[in-house]
C-alpha cells in the first residue's frame, strides 16, 4: 500500500510540476502519466507476488519485465510520435522524466521487499 501511495504522490508531483514548469502541456501528457502509473504498479505487484519463489526466478522475471516494458513503451513512444510529430520532443521528455521517477521508486520499494523490510 505504501508503494501505491508513493507512486500516486509521484504522479501528482509530475502533473503539478508539468503545469508549473512547462510553457504548454504536451498532447499525450496525461495519457503518459496514466500509462506509466498503471504499468509500474502492475509490474511491481506482480514481482512482489512472485518474489517468494526464489532469487533466480525473481531475477529472471524482473529482467523479462524490463524487456516487456522496453518493447511496450517503445511502441507507445512511436505511436505518440506518429500521432503528434510536432510535439515529439515534449512528449518524449515528459515520458522520460516520469519513467525515470517511477522506475527509481519501483526499484527502491522492490529492494526493500527483497531485503525483508515492509513496503
PDB file as gemmi writes it, atoms N, CA and C in Angstrom:
CRYST1    1.000    1.000    1.000  90.00  90.00  90.00 P 1                      
ATOM      1  N   UNK A   1       0.819  -1.197   0.000  1.00  0.00           N  
ATOM      2  CA  UNK A   1       0.000   0.000   0.000  1.00  0.00           C  
ATOM      3  C   UNK A   1       0.864   1.263   0.000  1.00  0.00           C  
ATOM      4  N   UNK A   2       1.978   1.212   0.751  1.00  0.00           N  
ATOM      5  CA  UNK A   2       2.875   2.375   0.775  1.00  0.00           C  
ATOM      6  C   UNK A   2       3.404   2.687  -0.620  1.00  0.00           C  
ATOM      7  N   UNK A   3       3.681   1.628  -1.385  1.00  0.00           N  
ATOM      8  CA  UNK A   3       4.182   1.849  -2.741  1.00  0.00           C  
ATOM      9  C   UNK A   3       3.153   2.581  -3.584  1.00  0.00           C  
ATOM     10  N   UNK A   4       1.912   2.154  -3.509  1.00  0.00           N  
ATOM     11  CA  UNK A   4       0.854   2.778  -4.299  1.00  0.00           C  
ATOM     12  C   UNK A   4       0.671   4.244  -3.919  1.00  0.00           C  
ATOM     13  N   UNK A   5       0.739   4.546  -2.639  1.00  0.00           N  
ATOM     14  CA  UNK A   5       0.624   5.937  -2.186  1.00  0.00           C  
ATOM     15  C   UNK A   5       1.805   6.761  -2.697  1.00  0.00           C  
ATOM     16  N   UNK A   6       3.012   6.204  -2.589  1.00  0.00           N  
ATOM     17  CA  UNK A   6       4.201   6.915  -3.068  1.00  0.00           C  
ATOM     18  C   UNK A   6       4.150   7.111  -4.581  1.00  0.00           C  
ATOM     19  N   UNK A   7       3.681   6.104  -5.300  1.00  0.00           N  
ATOM     20  CA  UNK A   7       3.576   6.207  -6.755  1.00  0.00           C  
ATOM     21  C   UNK A   7       2.537   7.248  -7.155  1.00  0.00           C  
ATOM     22  N   UNK A   8       1.410   7.255  -6.467  1.00  0.00           N  
ATOM     23  CA  UNK A   8       0.373   8.250  -6.743  1.00  0.00           C  
ATOM     24  C   UNK A   8       0.876   9.656  -6.426  1.00  0.00           C  
ATOM     25  N   UNK A   9       1.583   9.811  -5.317  1.00  0.00           N  
ATOM     26  CA  UNK A   9       2.149  11.119  -4.971  1.00  0.00           C  
ATOM     27  C   UNK A   9       3.153  11.567  -6.026  1.00  0.00           C  
ATOM     28  N   UNK A  10       3.949  10.638  -6.533  1.00  0.00           N  
ATOM     29  CA  UNK A  10       4.913  10.968  -7.587  1.00  0.00           C  
ATOM     30  C   UNK A  10       4.205  11.375  -8.874  1.00  0.00           C  
ATOM     31  N   UNK A  11       3.139  10.671  -9.211  1.00  0.00           N  
ATOM     32  CA  UNK A  11       2.379  11.017 -10.416  1.00  0.00           C  
ATOM     33  C   UNK A  11       1.775  12.408 -10.284  1.00  0.00           C  
ATOM     34  N   UNK A  12       1.212  12.701  -9.127  1.00  0.00           N  
ATOM     35  CA  UNK A  12       0.641  14.033  -8.903  1.00  0.00           C  
ATOM     36  C   UNK A  12       1.719  15.108  -8.916  1.00  0.00           C  
ATOM     37  N   UNK A  13       2.901  14.778  -8.413  1.00  0.00           N  
ATOM     38  CA  UNK A  13       4.024  15.717  -8.453  1.00  0.00           C  
ATOM     39  C   UNK A  13       4.436  16.013  -9.891  1.00  0.00           C  
ATOM     40  N   UNK A  14       4.500  14.984 -10.721  1.00  0.00           N  
ATOM     41  CA  UNK A  14       4.847  15.182 -12.130  1.00  0.00           C  
ATOM     42  C   UNK A  14       3.803  16.065 -12.812  1.00  0.00           C  
ATOM     43  N   UNK A  15       2.533  15.818 -12.531  1.00  0.00           N  
ATOM     44  CA  UNK A  15       1.463  16.636 -13.123  1.00  0.00           C  
ATOM     45  C   UNK A  15       1.582  18.080 -12.651  1.00  0.00           C  
ATOM     46  N   UNK A  16       1.785  18.277 -11.355  1.00  0.00           N  
ATOM     47  CA  UNK A  16       1.894  19.640 -10.819  1.00  0.00           C  
ATOM     48  C   UNK A  16       3.105  20.364 -11.395  1.00  0.00           C  
ATOM     49  N   UNK A  17       4.247  19.695 -11.435  1.00  0.00           N  
ATOM     50  CA  UNK A  17       5.447  20.320 -11.999  1.00  0.00           C  
ATOM     51  C   UNK A  17       5.292  20.573 -13.492  1.00  0.00           C  
ATOM     52  N   UNK A  18       4.603  19.667 -14.174  1.00  0.00           N  
ATOM     53  CA  UNK A  18       4.349  19.868 -15.596  1.00  0.00           C  
ATOM     54  C   UNK A  18       3.539  21.123 -15.846  1.00  0.00           C  
ATOM     55  N   UNK A  19       2.528  21.338 -15.041  1.00  0.00           N  
ATOM     56  CA  UNK A  19       1.695  22.540 -15.187  1.00  0.00           C  
ATOM     57  C   UNK A  19       2.460  23.799 -14.808  1.00  0.00           C  
ATOM     58  N   UNK A  20       3.361  23.670 -13.860  1.00  0.00           N  
ATOM     59  CA  UNK A  20       4.099  24.835 -13.376  1.00  0.00           C  
ATOM     60  C   UNK A  20       5.289  25.185 -14.277  1.00  0.00           C  
ATOM     61  N   UNK A  21       6.019  24.181 -14.740  1.00  0.00           N  
ATOM     62  CA  UNK A  21       7.277  24.417 -15.451  1.00  0.00           C  
ATOM     63  C   UNK A  21       7.162  24.467 -16.968  1.00  0.00           C  
ATOM     64  N   UNK A  22       6.218  23.739 -17.525  1.00  0.00           N  
ATOM     65  CA  UNK A  22       6.136  23.671 -18.984  1.00  0.00           C  
ATOM     66  C   UNK A  22       5.327  24.843 -19.534  1.00  0.00           C  
ATOM     67  N   UNK A  23       5.775  25.407 -20.657  1.00  0.00           N  
ATOM     68  CA  UNK A  23       5.017  26.512 -21.252  1.00  0.00           C  
ATOM     69  C   UNK A  23       3.651  26.062 -21.782  1.00  0.00           C  
ATOM     70  N   UNK A  24       3.543  24.795 -22.166  1.00  0.00           N  
ATOM     71  CA  UNK A  24       2.259  24.209 -22.565  1.00  0.00           C  
ATOM     72  C   UNK A  24       2.307  22.724 -22.226  1.00  0.00           C  
ATOM     73  N   UNK A  25       1.148  22.149 -22.048  1.00  0.00           N  
ATOM     74  CA  UNK A  25       1.055  20.722 -21.714  1.00  0.00           C  
ATOM     75  C   UNK A  25       1.084  19.923 -23.018  1.00  0.00           C  
ATOM     76  N   UNK A  26       2.057  18.999 -23.158  1.00  0.00           N  
ATOM     77  CA  UNK A  26       2.119  18.185 -24.376  1.00  0.00           C  
ATOM     78  C   UNK A  26       0.832  17.377 -24.583  1.00  0.00           C  
ATOM     79  N   UNK A  27       0.586  17.019 -25.818  1.00  0.00           N  
ATOM     80  CA  UNK A  27      -0.680  16.386 -26.200  1.00  0.00           C  
ATOM     81  C   UNK A  27      -0.940  15.057 -25.493  1.00  0.00           C  
ATOM     82  N   UNK A  28       0.074  14.296 -25.178  1.00  0.00           N  
ATOM     83  CA  UNK A  28      -0.097  12.994 -24.534  1.00  0.00           C  
ATOM     84  C   UNK A  28       0.379  13.011 -23.081  1.00  0.00           C  
ATOM     85  N   UNK A  29       0.337  14.155 -22.453  1.00  0.00           N  
ATOM     86  CA  UNK A  29       0.839  14.325 -21.086  1.00  0.00           C  
ATOM     87  C   UNK A  29       0.116  13.401 -20.104  1.00  0.00           C  
ATOM     88  N   UNK A  30      -1.189  13.524 -20.031  1.00  0.00           N  
ATOM     89  CA  UNK A  30      -1.957  12.740 -19.052  1.00  0.00           C  
ATOM     90  C   UNK A  30      -1.962  11.252 -19.390  1.00  0.00           C  
ATOM     91  N   UNK A  31      -2.062  10.931 -20.670  1.00  0.00           N  
ATOM     92  CA  UNK A  31      -2.040   9.525 -21.079  1.00  0.00           C  
ATOM     93  C   UNK A  31      -0.717   8.867 -20.687  1.00  0.00           C  
ATOM     94  N   UNK A  32       0.365   9.616 -20.840  1.00  0.00           N  
ATOM     95  CA  UNK A  32       1.682   9.091 -20.489  1.00  0.00           C  
ATOM     96  C   UNK A  32       1.776   8.816 -18.999  1.00  0.00           C  
ATOM     97  N   UNK A  33       1.313   9.750 -18.188  1.00  0.00           N  
ATOM     98  CA  UNK A  33       1.368   9.572 -16.737  1.00  0.00           C  
ATOM     99  C   UNK A  33       0.521   8.369 -16.316  1.00  0.00           C  
ATOM    100  N   UNK A  34      -0.670   8.242 -16.872  1.00  0.00           N  
ATOM    101  CA  UNK A  34      -1.551   7.117 -16.522  1.00  0.00           C  
ATOM    102  C   UNK A  34      -0.932   5.795 -16.968  1.00  0.00           C  
ATOM    103  N   UNK A  35      -0.411   5.731 -18.186  1.00  0.00           N  
ATOM    104  CA  UNK A  35       0.217   4.504 -18.678  1.00  0.00           C  
ATOM    105  C   UNK A  35       1.379   4.084 -17.787  1.00  0.00           C  
ATOM    106  N   UNK A  36       2.256   5.021 -17.471  1.00  0.00           N  
ATOM    107  CA  UNK A  36       3.405   4.691 -16.637  1.00  0.00           C  
ATOM    108  C   UNK A  36       2.984   4.321 -15.216  1.00  0.00           C  
ATOM    109  N   UNK A  37       1.991   5.000 -14.687  1.00  0.00           N  
ATOM    110  CA  UNK A  37       1.484   4.677 -13.351  1.00  0.00           C  
ATOM    111  C   UNK A  37       0.955   3.246 -13.313  1.00  0.00           C  
ATOM    112  N   UNK A  38       0.079   2.911 -14.253  1.00  0.00           N  
ATOM    113  CA  UNK A  38      -0.517   1.572 -14.275  1.00  0.00           C  
ATOM    114  C   UNK A  38       0.526   0.496 -14.569  1.00  0.00           C  
ATOM    115  N   UNK A  39       1.416   0.772 -15.518  1.00  0.00           N  
ATOM    116  CA  UNK A  39       2.459  -0.194 -15.848  1.00  0.00           C  
ATOM    117  C   UNK A  39       3.395  -0.460 -14.683  1.00  0.00           C  
ATOM    118  N   UNK A  40       3.819   0.598 -14.018  1.00  0.00           N  
ATOM    119  CA  UNK A  40       4.733   0.453 -12.889  1.00  0.00           C  
ATOM    120  C   UNK A  40       4.056  -0.265 -11.728  1.00  0.00           C  
ATOM    121  N   UNK A  41       2.831   0.124 -11.412  1.00  0.00           N  
ATOM    122  CA  UNK A  41       2.107  -0.523 -10.310  1.00  0.00           C  
ATOM    123  C   UNK A  41       1.860  -1.999 -10.613  1.00  0.00           C  
ATOM    124  N   UNK A  42       1.444  -2.302 -11.831  1.00  0.00           N  
ATOM    125  CA  UNK A  42       1.183  -3.685 -12.198  1.00  0.00           C  
ATOM    126  C   UNK A  42       2.419  -4.559 -12.113  1.00  0.00           C  
ATOM    127  N   UNK A  43       3.514  -4.074 -12.645  1.00  0.00           N  
ATOM    128  CA  UNK A  43       4.752  -4.850 -12.616  1.00  0.00           C  
ATOM    129  C   UNK A  43       5.260  -5.004 -11.186  1.00  0.00           C  
ATOM    130  N   UNK A  44       5.181  -3.949 -10.398  1.00  0.00           N  
ATOM    131  CA  UNK A  44       5.639  -4.022  -9.005  1.00  0.00           C  
ATOM    132  C   UNK A  44       4.864  -5.096  -8.241  1.00  0.00           C  
ATOM    133  N   UNK A  45       3.546  -5.056  -8.319  1.00  0.00           N  
ATOM    134  CA  UNK A  45       2.757  -6.023  -7.558  1.00  0.00           C  
ATOM    135  C   UNK A  45       2.909  -7.438  -8.100  1.00  0.00           C  
ATOM    136  N   UNK A  46       3.138  -7.576  -9.386  1.00  0.00           N  
ATOM    137  CA  UNK A  46       3.422  -8.900  -9.950  1.00  0.00           C  
ATOM    138  C   UNK A  46       4.744  -9.433  -9.405  1.00  0.00           C  
ATOM    139  N   UNK A  47       5.775  -8.590  -9.390  1.00  0.00           N  
ATOM    140  CA  UNK A  47       7.079  -9.026  -8.897  1.00  0.00           C  
ATOM    141  C   UNK A  47       7.054  -9.309  -7.399  1.00  0.00           C  
ATOM    142  N   UNK A  48       6.311  -8.532  -6.649  1.00  0.00           N  
ATOM    143  CA  UNK A  48       6.182  -8.796  -5.210  1.00  0.00           C  
ATOM    144  C   UNK A  48       5.488 -10.140  -4.992  1.00  0.00           C  
ATOM    145  N   UNK A  49       4.513 -10.448  -5.822  1.00  0.00           N  
ATOM    146  CA  UNK A  49       3.775 -11.700  -5.706  1.00  0.00           C  
ATOM    147  C   UNK A  49       4.665 -12.909  -5.959  1.00  0.00           C  
ATOM    148  N   UNK A  50       5.570 -12.823  -6.913  1.00  0.00           N  
ATOM    149  CA  UNK A  50       6.416 -13.978  -7.250  1.00  0.00           C  
ATOM    150  C   UNK A  50       7.751 -13.954  -6.508  1.00  0.00           C  
ATOM    151  N   UNK A  51       7.994 -12.943  -5.719  1.00  0.00           N  
ATOM    152  CA  UNK A  51       9.284 -12.770  -5.052  1.00  0.00           C  
ATOM    153  C   UNK A  51       9.654 -13.956  -4.165  1.00  0.00           C  
ATOM    154  N   UNK A  52       8.687 -14.620  -3.569  1.00  0.00           N  
ATOM    155  CA  UNK A  52       8.961 -15.734  -2.672  1.00  0.00           C  
ATOM    156  C   UNK A  52       9.355 -17.024  -3.361  1.00  0.00           C  
ATOM    157  N   UNK A  53       9.355 -17.076  -4.656  1.00  0.00           N  
ATOM    158  CA  UNK A  53       9.651 -18.317  -5.386  1.00  0.00           C  
ATOM    159  C   UNK A  53      11.135 -18.554  -5.598  1.00  0.00           C  
ATOM    160  N   UNK A  54      11.957 -17.707  -5.063  1.00  0.00           N  
ATOM    161  CA  UNK A  54      13.396 -17.897  -5.171  1.00  0.00           C  
ATOM    162  C   UNK A  54      14.061 -16.768  -5.922  1.00  0.00           C  
ATOM    163  N   UNK A  55      15.310 -16.490  -5.555  1.00  0.00           N  
ATOM    164  CA  UNK A  55      16.005 -15.344  -6.155  1.00  0.00           C  
ATOM    165  C   UNK A  55      16.266 -15.494  -7.652  1.00  0.00           C  
ATOM    166  N   UNK A  56      16.581 -16.697  -8.084  1.00  0.00           N  
ATOM    167  CA  UNK A  56      16.873 -16.889  -9.513  1.00  0.00           C  
ATOM    168  C   UNK A  56      15.628 -16.615 -10.366  1.00  0.00           C  
ATOM    169  N   UNK A  57      14.502 -17.154  -9.945  1.00  0.00           N  
ATOM    170  CA  UNK A  57      13.238 -16.944 -10.655  1.00  0.00           C  
ATOM    171  C   UNK A  57      12.861 -15.469 -10.653  1.00  0.00           C  
ATOM    172  N   UNK A  58      13.037 -14.830  -9.500  1.00  0.00           N  
ATOM    173  CA  UNK A  58      12.718 -13.410  -9.372  1.00  0.00           C  
ATOM    174  C   UNK A  58      13.560 -12.575 -10.338  1.00  0.00           C  
ATOM    175  N   UNK A  59      14.852 -12.833 -10.387  1.00  0.00           N  
ATOM    176  CA  UNK A  59      15.745 -12.066 -11.270  1.00  0.00           C  
ATOM    177  C   UNK A  59      15.378 -12.295 -12.730  1.00  0.00           C  
ATOM    178  N   UNK A  60      15.094 -13.537 -13.099  1.00  0.00           N  
ATOM    179  CA  UNK A  60      14.713 -13.822 -14.484  1.00  0.00           C  
ATOM    180  C   UNK A  60      13.430 -13.087 -14.873  1.00  0.00           C  
ATOM    181  N   UNK A  61      12.449 -13.093 -13.995  1.00  0.00           N  
ATOM    182  CA  UNK A  61      11.200 -12.396 -14.310  1.00  0.00           C  
ATOM    183  C   UNK A  61      11.372 -10.885 -14.278  1.00  0.00           C  
ATOM    184  N   UNK A  62      12.232 -10.398 -13.397  1.00  0.00           N  
ATOM    185  CA  UNK A  62      12.487  -8.957 -13.379  1.00  0.00           C  
ATOM    186  C   UNK A  62      13.118  -8.524 -14.702  1.00  0.00           C  
ATOM    187  N   UNK A  63      14.085  -9.290 -15.178  1.00  0.00           N  
ATOM    188  CA  UNK A  63      14.711  -8.972 -16.465  1.00  0.00           C  
ATOM    189  C   UNK A  63      13.706  -9.082 -17.607  1.00  0.00           C  
ATOM    190  N   UNK A  64      12.821 -10.059 -17.537  1.00  0.00           N  
ATOM    191  CA  UNK A  64      11.777 -10.185 -18.555  1.00  0.00           C  
ATOM    192  C   UNK A  64      10.853  -8.970 -18.537  1.00  0.00           C  
ATOM    193  N   UNK A  65      10.503  -8.483 -17.352  1.00  0.00           N  
ATOM    194  CA  UNK A  65       9.645  -7.297 -17.286  1.00  0.00           C  
ATOM    195  C   UNK A  65      10.343  -6.076 -17.866  1.00  0.00           C  
ATOM    196  N   UNK A  66      11.659  -5.996 -17.717  1.00  0.00           N  
ATOM    197  CA  UNK A  66      12.396  -4.883 -18.329  1.00  0.00           C  
ATOM    198  C   UNK A  66      12.282  -4.926 -19.847  1.00  0.00           C  
ATOM    199  N   UNK A  67      12.404  -6.115 -20.416  1.00  0.00           N  
ATOM    200  CA  UNK A  67      12.290  -6.261 -21.867  1.00  0.00           C  
ATOM    201  C   UNK A  67      10.869  -5.933 -22.328  1.00  0.00           C  
ATOM    202  N   UNK A  68       9.880  -6.424 -21.596  1.00  0.00           N  
ATOM    203  CA  UNK A  68       8.482  -6.150 -21.950  1.00  0.00           C  
ATOM    204  C   UNK A  68       8.208  -4.653 -21.880  1.00  0.00           C  
ATOM    205  N   UNK A  69       8.694  -3.990 -20.822  1.00  0.00           N  
ATOM    206  CA  UNK A  69       8.500  -2.542 -20.707  1.00  0.00           C  
ATOM    207  C   UNK A  69       9.194  -1.811 -21.851  1.00  0.00           C  
ATOM    208  N   UNK A  70      10.391  -2.232 -22.194  1.00  0.00           N  
ATOM    209  CA  UNK A  70      11.130  -1.589 -23.276  1.00  0.00           C  
ATOM    210  C   UNK A  70      10.357  -1.675 -24.587  1.00  0.00           C  
ATOM    211  N   UNK A  71       9.835  -2.838 -24.904  1.00  0.00           N  
ATOM    212  CA  UNK A  71       9.081  -3.025 -26.145  1.00  0.00           C  
ATOM    213  C   UNK A  71       7.752  -2.265 -26.098  1.00  0.00           C  
ATOM    214  N   UNK A  72       7.016  -2.407 -25.003  1.00  0.00           N  
ATOM    215  CA  UNK A  72       5.704  -1.759 -24.898  1.00  0.00           C  
ATOM    216  C   UNK A  72       5.831  -0.242 -24.893  1.00  0.00           C  
ATOM    217  N   UNK A  73       6.732   0.282 -24.094  1.00  0.00           N  
ATOM    218  CA  UNK A  73       6.890   1.735 -24.021  1.00  0.00           C  
ATOM    219  C   UNK A  73       7.513   2.291 -25.292  1.00  0.00           C  
ATOM    220  N   UNK A  74       8.367   1.505 -25.934  1.00  0.00           N  
ATOM    221  CA  UNK A  74       8.903   1.926 -27.230  1.00  0.00           C  
ATOM    222  C   UNK A  74       7.794   2.044 -28.264  1.00  0.00           C  
ATOM    223  N   UNK A  75       6.879   1.078 -28.261  1.00  0.00           N  
ATOM    224  CA  UNK A  75       5.723   1.148 -29.152  1.00  0.00           C  
ATOM    225  C   UNK A  75       4.844   2.343 -28.845  1.00  0.00           C  
ATOM    226  N   UNK A  76       4.675   2.642 -27.572  1.00  0.00           N  
ATOM    227  CA  UNK A  76       3.870   3.805 -27.179  1.00  0.00           C  
ATOM    228  C   UNK A  76       4.513   5.098 -27.676  1.00  0.00           C  
ATOM    229  N   UNK A  77       5.807   5.233 -27.498  1.00  0.00           N  
ATOM    230  CA  UNK A  77       6.502   6.447 -27.953  1.00  0.00           C  
ATOM    231  C   UNK A  77       6.408   6.571 -29.472  1.00  0.00           C  
ATOM    232  N   UNK A  78       6.558   5.466 -30.195  1.00  0.00           N  
ATOM    233  CA  UNK A  78       6.409   5.519 -31.652  1.00  0.00           C  
ATOM    234  C   UNK A  78       4.998   5.954 -32.043  1.00  0.00           C  
ATOM    235  N   UNK A  79       3.993   5.458 -31.330  1.00  0.00           N  
ATOM    236  CA  UNK A  79       2.613   5.863 -31.583  1.00  0.00           C  
ATOM    237  C   UNK A  79       2.434   7.359 -31.334  1.00  0.00           C  
ATOM    238  N   UNK A  80       2.977   7.847 -30.233  1.00  0.00           N  
ATOM    239  CA  UNK A  80       2.879   9.274 -29.900  1.00  0.00           C  
ATOM    240  C   UNK A  80       3.554  10.115 -30.980  1.00  0.00           C  
ATOM    241  N   UNK A  81       4.728   9.688 -31.414  1.00  0.00           N  
ATOM    242  CA  UNK A  81       5.442  10.427 -32.462  1.00  0.00           C  
ATOM    243  C   UNK A  81       4.679  10.396 -33.781  1.00  0.00           C  
ATOM    244  N   UNK A  82       4.024   9.296 -34.059  1.00  0.00           N  
ATOM    245  CA  UNK A  82       3.251   9.177 -35.293  1.00  0.00           C  
ATOM    246  C   UNK A  82       2.023  10.083 -35.246  1.00  0.00           C  
ATOM    247  N   UNK A  83       1.341  10.137 -34.079  1.00  0.00           N  
ATOM    248  CA  UNK A  83       0.125  10.937 -33.962  1.00  0.00           C  
ATOM    249  C   UNK A  83       0.406  12.437 -33.855  1.00  0.00           C  
ATOM    250  N   UNK A  84       1.455  12.823 -33.156  1.00  0.00           N  
ATOM    251  CA  UNK A  84       1.776  14.238 -32.935  1.00  0.00           C  
ATOM    252  C   UNK A  84       3.266  14.486 -33.145  1.00  0.00           C  
ATOM    253  N   UNK A  85       3.722  14.443 -34.392  1.00  0.00           N  
ATOM    254  CA  UNK A  85       5.159  14.609 -34.642  1.00  0.00           C  
ATOM    255  C   UNK A  85       5.694  15.974 -34.212  1.00  0.00           C  
ATOM    256  N   UNK A  86       4.868  16.988 -34.215  1.00  0.00           N  
ATOM    257  CA  UNK A  86       5.323  18.323 -33.834  1.00  0.00           C  
ATOM    258  C   UNK A  86       5.612  18.478 -32.352  1.00  0.00           C  
ATOM    259  N   UNK A  87       5.048  17.587 -31.535  1.00  0.00           N  
ATOM    260  CA  UNK A  87       5.269  17.647 -30.093  1.00  0.00           C  
ATOM    261  C   UNK A  87       6.060  16.436 -29.595  1.00  0.00           C  
ATOM    262  N   UNK A  88       6.805  15.838 -30.480  1.00  0.00           N  
ATOM    263  CA  UNK A  88       7.548  14.629 -30.129  1.00  0.00           C  
ATOM    264  C   UNK A  88       8.540  14.823 -29.006  1.00  0.00           C  
ATOM    265  N   UNK A  89       9.314  15.890 -29.065  1.00  0.00           N  
ATOM    266  CA  UNK A  89      10.328  16.130 -28.035  1.00  0.00           C  
ATOM    267  C   UNK A  89       9.683  16.376 -26.673  1.00  0.00           C  
ATOM    268  N   UNK A  90       8.613  17.148 -26.650  1.00  0.00           N  
ATOM    269  CA  UNK A  90       7.940  17.448 -25.384  1.00  0.00           C  
ATOM    270  C   UNK A  90       7.316  16.189 -24.776  1.00  0.00           C  
ATOM    271  N   UNK A  91       6.634  15.411 -25.610  1.00  0.00           N  
ATOM    272  CA  UNK A  91       6.026  14.174 -25.121  1.00  0.00           C  
ATOM    273  C   UNK A  91       7.082  13.177 -24.658  1.00  0.00           C  
ATOM    274  N   UNK A  92       8.158  13.047 -25.421  1.00  0.00           N  
ATOM    275  CA  UNK A  92       9.228  12.129 -25.034  1.00  0.00           C  
ATOM    276  C   UNK A  92       9.919  12.601 -23.758  1.00  0.00           C  
ATOM    277  N   UNK A  93      10.080  13.901 -23.601  1.00  0.00           N  
ATOM    278  CA  UNK A  93      10.691  14.438 -22.383  1.00  0.00           C  
ATOM    279  C   UNK A  93       9.864  14.134 -21.147  1.00  0.00           C  
ATOM    280  N   UNK A  94       8.558  14.346 -21.245  1.00  0.00           N  
ATOM    281  CA  UNK A  94       7.663  14.024 -20.122  1.00  0.00           C  
ATOM    282  C   UNK A  94       7.727  12.530 -19.828  1.00  0.00           C  
ATOM    283  N   UNK A  95       7.715  11.726 -20.880  1.00  0.00           N  
ATOM    284  CA  UNK A  95       7.789  10.279 -20.702  1.00  0.00           C  
ATOM    285  C   UNK A  95       9.062   9.887 -19.959  1.00  0.00           C  
ATOM    286  N   UNK A  96      10.197  10.417 -20.387  1.00  0.00           N  
ATOM    287  CA  UNK A  96      11.474  10.038 -19.777  1.00  0.00           C  
ATOM    288  C   UNK A  96      11.556  10.457 -18.312  1.00  0.00           C  
ATOM    289  N   UNK A  97      11.110  11.659 -18.005  1.00  0.00           N  
ATOM    290  CA  UNK A  97      11.155  12.122 -16.610  1.00  0.00           C  
ATOM    291  C   UNK A  97      10.268  11.242 -15.732  1.00  0.00           C  
ATOM    292  N   UNK A  98       9.039  11.004 -16.170  1.00  0.00           N  
ATOM    293  CA  UNK A  98       8.117  10.181 -15.382  1.00  0.00           C  
ATOM    294  C   UNK A  98       8.614   8.740 -15.300  1.00  0.00           C  
ATOM    295  N   UNK A  99       9.138   8.209 -16.390  1.00  0.00           N  
ATOM    296  CA  UNK A  99       9.643   6.837 -16.394  1.00  0.00           C  
ATOM    297  C   UNK A  99      10.790   6.678 -15.406  1.00  0.00           C  
ATOM    298  N   UNK A 100      11.730   7.605 -15.423  1.00  0.00           N  
ATOM    299  CA  UNK A 100      12.868   7.509 -14.501  1.00  0.00           C  
ATOM    300  C   UNK A 100      12.416   7.615 -13.046  1.00  0.00           C  
ATOM    301  N   UNK A 101      11.500   8.526 -12.769  1.00  0.00           N  
ATOM    302  CA  UNK A 101      11.000   8.691 -11.404  1.00  0.00           C  
ATOM    303  C   UNK A 101      10.253   7.443 -10.934  1.00  0.00           C  
ATOM    304  N   UNK A 102       9.344   6.950 -11.750  1.00  0.00           N  
ATOM    305  CA  UNK A 102       8.555   5.778 -11.364  1.00  0.00           C  
ATOM    306  C   UNK A 102       9.430   4.530 -11.248  1.00  0.00           C  
ATOM    307  N   UNK A 103      10.398   4.375 -12.149  1.00  0.00           N  
ATOM    308  CA  UNK A 103      11.276   3.211 -12.100  1.00  0.00           C  
ATOM    309  C   UNK A 103      12.176   3.262 -10.872  1.00  0.00           C  
ATOM    310  N   UNK A 104      12.685   4.428 -10.530  1.00  0.00           N  
ATOM    311  CA  UNK A 104      13.504   4.562  -9.320  1.00  0.00           C  
ATOM    312  C   UNK A 104      12.684   4.199  -8.084  1.00  0.00           C  
ATOM    313  N   UNK A 105      11.453   4.640  -8.054  1.00  0.00           N  
ATOM    314  CA  UNK A 105      10.560   4.318  -6.942  1.00  0.00           C  
ATOM    315  C   UNK A 105      10.308   2.810  -6.878  1.00  0.00           C  
ATOM    316  N   UNK A 106      10.043   2.214  -8.029  1.00  0.00           N  
ATOM    317  CA  UNK A 106       9.800   0.772  -8.095  1.00  0.00           C  
ATOM    318  C   UNK A 106      11.014  -0.009  -7.593  1.00  0.00           C  
ATOM    319  N   UNK A 107      12.194   0.357  -8.052  1.00  0.00           N  
ATOM    320  CA  UNK A 107      13.412  -0.344  -7.648  1.00  0.00           C  
ATOM    321  C   UNK A 107      13.653  -0.185  -6.152  1.00  0.00           C  
ATOM    322  N   UNK A 108      13.452   1.021  -5.639  1.00  0.00           N  
ATOM    323  CA  UNK A 108      13.638   1.248  -4.207  1.00  0.00           C  
ATOM    324  C   UNK A 108      12.711   0.390  -3.357  1.00  0.00           C  
ATOM    325  N   UNK A 109      11.448   0.333  -3.724  1.00  0.00           N  
ATOM    326  CA  UNK A 109      10.497  -0.477  -2.960  1.00  0.00           C  
ATOM    327  C   UNK A 109      10.752  -1.967  -3.154  1.00  0.00           C  
ATOM    328  N   UNK A 110      11.129  -2.396  -4.360  1.00  0.00           N  
ATOM    329  CA  UNK A 110      11.461  -3.810  -4.567  1.00  0.00           C  
ATOM    330  C   UNK A 110      12.687  -4.200  -3.752  1.00  0.00           C  
ATOM    331  N   UNK A 111      13.655  -3.326  -3.679  1.00  0.00           N  
ATOM    332  CA  UNK A 111      14.858  -3.597  -2.883  1.00  0.00           C  
ATOM    333  C   UNK A 111      14.481  -3.793  -1.415  1.00  0.00           C  
ATOM    334  N   UNK A 112      13.605  -2.939  -0.911  1.00  0.00           N  
ATOM    335  CA  UNK A 112      13.153  -3.091   0.475  1.00  0.00           C  
ATOM    336  C   UNK A 112      12.432  -4.422   0.675  1.00  0.00           C  
ATOM    337  N   UNK A 113      11.606  -4.809  -0.286  1.00  0.00           N  
ATOM    338  CA  UNK A 113      10.881  -6.081  -0.182  1.00  0.00           C  
ATOM    339  C   UNK A 113      11.844  -7.259  -0.177  1.00  0.00           C  
ATOM    340  N   UNK A 114      12.807  -7.236  -1.070  1.00  0.00           N  
ATOM    341  CA  UNK A 114      13.756  -8.337  -1.181  1.00  0.00           C  
ATOM    342  C   UNK A 114      14.615  -8.430   0.079  1.00  0.00           C  
ATOM    343  N   UNK A 115      14.945  -7.292   0.642  1.00  0.00           N  
ATOM    344  CA  UNK A 115      15.762  -7.255   1.856  1.00  0.00           C  
ATOM    345  C   UNK A 115      14.950  -7.576   3.107  1.00  0.00           C  
ATOM    346  N   UNK A 116      13.643  -7.755   2.956  1.00  0.00           N  
ATOM    347  CA  UNK A 116      12.817  -8.172   4.074  1.00  0.00           C  
ATOM    348  C   UNK A 116      12.156  -7.061   4.849  1.00  0.00           C  
ATOM    349  N   UNK A 117      12.229  -5.834   4.355  1.00  0.00           N  
ATOM    350  CA  UNK A 117      11.584  -4.716   5.036  1.00  0.00           C  
ATOM    351  C   UNK A 117      10.189  -4.534   4.481  1.00  0.00           C  
ATOM    352  N   UNK A 118       9.355  -3.829   5.226  1.00  0.00           N  
ATOM    353  CA  UNK A 118       7.992  -3.572   4.755  1.00  0.00           C  
ATOM    354  C   UNK A 118       8.006  -2.528   3.667  1.00  0.00           C  
ATOM    355  N   UNK A 119       7.034  -2.626   2.738  1.00  0.00           N  
ATOM    356  CA  UNK A 119       6.940  -1.647   1.664  1.00  0.00           C  
ATOM    357  C   UNK A 119       5.735  -1.799   0.929  1.00  0.00           C  
TER     358      UNK A 119                                                      
END                                                                             
